[in-house]
Amino acid sequence: MVLLITLQADQSITNLMDWLDKLSIDFFRFNEEDEVENLTIVLNDKEFYFNIFIKNKGCISSEKIKAVYYRGGQFFPARFFIDKLLKSQKKYLKGEWEVINAFFLNYFETLPYLGSFHQETSNNKITNLLLARKFGLKIPSTIVTSNLKEILKTDNNFLISKALKKEVYYEDTDYSYFGEGTIKFAKEEMRKYTNKFFPSQFQNAIVKQFELRVFFINKKTYTMAIIPLSNKVTQDQNVDYRIYGDKNLTNFYRNIPFSLPFYIEKKLSNLMQHLNLKIASIDFIINRKGEYIFLEINPVGQYHWVSFFCNYNLDKEIAIELKNIIDGQDYQ
């Protein structure tokens, strides 16, 4: 059995399940929104096993799991365990549950697996830029600073800024605010701000021809070029294609299959091997000189739209990879 750990809204896993059925592979889909209503872990000198009973779904048994595909989420106990407890009691049990949840997520990575809770939560954009540089990939000129003077010393008139972890979100009594993702601005605009602020990432704004989204699985790359339509997207607007939303993407960009040069593919493969990533999504841009600029890695990246626009049928490729893993043909 393949254990699929994900979120309820994950359409990619739903599509993958169809291929697992076609390949006669048993699977159990666990969504983070599911509730654990009972569990047992047995561990002694003679035996080890566990059973996790999921409300309205059945049992995840350690004896049946042959491989794990992690797409996001973690385990949470059923609400009836803690609903009527005092705040201090809930805090204590939360600590107890964190140990149980961590055990399961740790254990799953001792099995053949794709995706990783730990690789996702420890994914670090600054570290990845440094490693990409080490493996010979070009990166944007980057500064992380809390000092306005350091920004004004940079050698580009235009900069971009993007969150290091997640996009900005906060809510007030009257409204909620979602960050715009990547923001482009003139360096001189920063003069109106205070000299010191919370450490933030800034990069030179690169005049680009187009962006690349690369889906990496088992040393293979599947790449989509996201090319702006010149009559609809200006250079000032061509900062982050996601501002238009997936539904409007084709109105502003062409999305076509693309082949990475061998030397880029090799460097990327070496980087993935160093990070022990068997599956991931990677973003590049190509500048006016035709240079490939590495931007970031997403260990649990979205691939559905890459597969859809480029007809890569990635759900099938992942299902085949999971089958190979179960059969012992492709796991180290």
C-alpha positions in Angstrom: 0.0 0.0 0.0 1.1 3.6 -0.8 0.3 6.1 1.9 -0.6 9.5 0.5 -0.3 12.4 2.9 -1.8 15.6 1.7 -4.5 18.3 2.0 -8.1 17.9 1.1 -8.0 20.4 -1.7 -5.0 18.7 -3.5 -6.3 18.0 -6.9 -3.0 16.5 -8.0 -3.3 13.6 -5.6 -6.9 13.0 -6.8 -5.6 12.7 -10.4 -2.7 10.5 -9.2 -5.1 8.1 -7.5 -6.7 7.3 -10.8 -3.3 6.2 -12.1 -2.6 4.2 -9.0 -5.9 2.4 -9.6 -5.0 1.7 -13.2 -1.6 0.2 -12.1 -3.4 -1.9 -9.5 -1.6 -0.2 -6.6 -3.4 -0.1 -3.3 -3.3 3.3 -1.5 -4.7 5.2 1.5 -5.2 8.9 1.2 -4.8 10.8 4.4 -5.7 14.5 4.4 -4.5 16.9 7.1 -8.2 17.7 7.7 -8.9 14.1 8.7 -9.2 13.2 12.4 -7.3 10.5 14.2 -9.9 9.0 16.5 -7.8 6.0 17.8 -4.3 4.8 17.6 -2.0 2.1 19.0 1.8 1.9 18.8 3.3 -1.4 20.0 7.1 -1.5 20.5 9.1 -4.1 22.4 12.0 -6.5 22.0 10.0 -8.9 19.8 7.7 -6.7 17.7 6.9 -3.3 16.4 3.7 -2.1 14.7 1.1 0.7 14.8 -2.4 1.2 13.7 -3.9 4.7 13.1 -7.7 4.8 12.9 -9.0 7.7 10.8 -12.5 8.9 11.3 -14.8 7.7 8.5 -11.9 6.2 6.5 -10.4 3.2 8.2 -7.0 2.1 9.5 -3.5 3.0 8.5 -1.5 -0.1 9.4 2.3 -0.1 9.6 2.3 -3.7 8.3 0.6 -2.6 5.0 2.6 0.5 4.1 5.1 -0.1 1.4 5.8 3.5 0.3 4.9 7.0 1.3 4.2 10.1 -0.9 4.1 13.3 1.2 2.4 16.3 -0.4 1.7 18.3 2.8 0.1 18.3 6.2 0.4 16.3 9.4 -1.7 14.3 11.8 -4.1 15.8 14.3 -6.2 14.1 17.0 -10.0 14.0 16.9 -11.6 17.0 18.6 -13.4 15.0 21.2 -10.1 14.2 22.9 -9.6 17.9 23.9 -12.9 19.8 23.4 -13.9 20.0 27.0 -10.5 20.5 28.6 -9.0 23.5 30.4 -6.5 25.6 28.4 -3.6 24.3 30.5 -4.7 20.7 29.9 -4.9 21.3 26.1 -1.4 22.8 26.1 0.0 19.7 27.9 -1.8 17.3 25.5 -0.6 19.4 22.5 2.9 18.7 23.6 2.2 15.0 23.9 0.6 14.9 20.5 3.6 16.7 18.9 5.8 13.8 19.9 3.4 11.2 18.4 3.0 13.2 15.2 6.7 13.7 14.9 7.3 9.9 15.4 5.0 9.1 12.5 6.5 11.6 10.2 10.0 10.5 11.1 9.2 6.8 10.7 7.6 7.4 7.2 11.0 8.7 6.0 12.7 5.4 7.0 10.4 3.8 4.3 10.7 4.2 0.6 9.2 7.7 0.0 8.7 10.7 -2.3 8.3 14.1 -0.7 9.2 14.9 2.9 7.7 16.8 5.8 11.1 17.6 7.1 12.5 18.8 3.7 9.4 21.0 3.2 9.5 22.6 6.7 13.3 23.0 6.7 13.4 24.3 3.1 15.5 27.5 3.2 15.6 30.0 0.3 18.9 31.5 1.4 20.6 28.2 1.9 19.3 27.0 -1.5 20.7 30.1 -3.3 24.1 29.5 -1.6 24.1 25.8 -2.7 23.0 26.7 -6.2 25.9 29.0 -6.5 28.2 26.3 -5.2 27.0 23.9 -7.9 27.6 26.4 -10.6 24.2 27.8 -11.2 23.8 31.6 -11.7 21.6 33.3 -9.0 20.2 36.8 -8.6 22.2 39.3 -6.7 20.7 39.0 -3.2 20.8 40.9 0.0 19.0 40.1 3.3 19.3 43.1 5.5 17.6 45.3 8.1 19.7 48.4 7.1 18.4 50.9 4.5 22.0 52.0 3.8 22.9 48.5 2.6 20.0 48.6 0.1 21.0 52.0 -1.2 24.5 50.7 -1.9 23.3 48.0 -4.3 24.3 48.4 -7.9 20.8 48.2 -9.5 18.2 50.9 -9.7 15.3 48.5 -9.4 14.9 45.7 -6.8 12.4 43.0 -6.1 11.4 41.7 -2.6 9.8 38.4 -1.8 9.0 36.7 1.5 11.6 34.2 2.6 9.0 31.7 3.8 5.3 32.4 3.1 3.5 35.4 1.6 2.4 38.1 4.0 -1.0 37.6 5.6 -2.7 39.3 8.5 -6.2 40.2 9.5 -7.8 43.0 11.3 -11.3 43.4 12.7 -12.5 44.8 9.4 -10.4 43.2 6.7 -7.8 40.6 5.8 -4.6 41.4 3.8 -2.7 39.0 1.5 0.7 39.9 0.2 1.3 40.3 -3.5 4.1 37.7 -3.7 7.0 39.3 -5.6 7.1 43.2 -5.5 9.2 45.3 -7.8 10.2 48.9 -6.8 12.7 51.6 -7.5 15.6 51.6 -5.1 15.1 55.3 -4.4 11.6 54.6 -3.1 13.2 53.1 0.0 14.5 56.5 1.1 11.1 57.4 2.6 11.3 54.5 5.0 13.0 54.2 8.4 16.7 53.4 8.4 16.1 50.1 10.2 13.4 47.5 9.7 12.9 43.8 10.1 15.5 41.7 8.1 14.1 41.2 4.6 15.2 39.8 1.3 16.0 42.0 -1.7 17.2 41.0 -5.1 18.3 42.9 -8.2 15.3 43.1 -10.6 16.4 41.1 -13.7 15.1 42.0 -17.1 13.9 38.6 -18.3 12.8 36.9 -21.5 10.6 34.4 -19.7 10.3 32.1 -16.7 10.8 28.3 -16.3 9.0 26.0 -14.0 10.9 22.7 -13.7 9.4 19.6 -12.2 12.1 17.2 -11.0 11.5 13.5 -10.3 14.2 10.8 -10.0 16.9 12.7 -12.0 14.4 13.6 -14.8 13.3 17.1 -15.5 10.0 18.2 -17.1 10.1 21.9 -17.9 7.5 24.5 -18.9 8.4 27.9 -20.3 6.1 30.8 -19.2 6.4 33.4 -22.0 4.7 36.8 -21.6 2.6 38.0 -24.5 4.3 41.3 -25.4 1.1 43.0 -26.3 -0.4 42.3 -22.9 2.4 42.2 -20.3 5.0 45.0 -20.0 8.4 44.6 -18.4 7.1 46.3 -15.2 4.2 43.9 -15.0 6.4 40.8 -15.9 7.6 40.3 -12.3 5.5 37.3 -11.1 3.1 35.5 -13.4 1.1 34.3 -10.4 -0.4 37.8 -9.9 -2.8 36.9 -12.8 -4.0 33.7 -11.2 -4.1 30.3 -12.8 -7.4 30.8 -14.6 -6.2 33.9 -16.4 -2.7 32.7 -17.1 -3.3 31.9 -20.7 -4.6 35.4 -21.4 -1.2 36.9 -20.6 1.3 34.1 -21.1 2.1 31.2 -23.4 2.9 28.0 -21.6 4.9 25.6 -23.6 7.2 22.5 -23.2 10.9 23.4 -22.9 14.1 21.4 -22.8 16.9 22.5 -20.4 20.4 22.4 -21.8 22.4 19.4 -20.6 24.8 21.5 -18.5 22.0 23.1 -16.6 20.2 19.8 -16.1 23.4 18.3 -14.8 24.1 21.1 -12.3 20.5 20.9 -11.1 20.7 17.1 -10.7 23.8 17.5 -8.6 22.1 20.1 -6.4 19.0 17.8 -5.9 21.3 14.9 -5.0 23.1 17.1 -2.5 19.7 18.1 -0.9 18.5 14.4 -1.1 15.4 15.6 -3.0 13.8 12.9 -5.2 11.0 15.2 -6.2 10.6 19.0 -6.3 9.6 22.0 -8.4 12.3 24.5 -9.3 12.0 28.1 -10.7 14.4 29.7 -13.1 14.3 32.8 -15.3 16.1 33.4 -18.5 17.5 36.9 -18.8 18.1 39.0 -21.9 21.5 37.5 -22.4 20.0 34.0 -22.5 21.5 33.1 -19.1 19.7 30.7 -16.8 19.1 32.2 -13.3 18.1 29.9 -10.5 15.4 31.3 -8.2 14.1 28.8 -5.7 13.2 25.2 -4.9 9.8 23.9 -3.6 10.2 20.4 -2.2 6.4 19.9 -2.3 5.8 22.0 -5.5 2.7 22.2 -7.5 3.0 20.4 -10.9 -0.6 19.9 -12.1 -0.6 23.0 -14.4 2.9 22.1 -15.8 1.5 18.7 -16.7 -1.7 20.1 -18.1 -0.2 22.8 -20.4 2.7 20.6 -21.6 0.9 17.3 -21.8 3.6 15.7 -19.6 1.1 13.4 -17.8 3.1 13.8 -14.6 0.5 11.9 -12.5 1.3 8.8 -14.5 5.1 9.4 -14.1 4.7 9.7 -10.4 2.5 6.6 -10.2 5.1 4.6 -12.2 7.8 5.9 -9.9 5.8 4.8 -6.8 5.3 1.4 -8.4 9.1 1.1 -9.1 9.7 2.0 -5.5 7.4 -0.6 -4.2 8.9 -3.2 -6.5 12.4 -2.2 -5.2 13.6 -1.1 -8.6 14.3 2.5 -7.8 15.0 3.2 -4.1 18.2 3.9 -2.3 
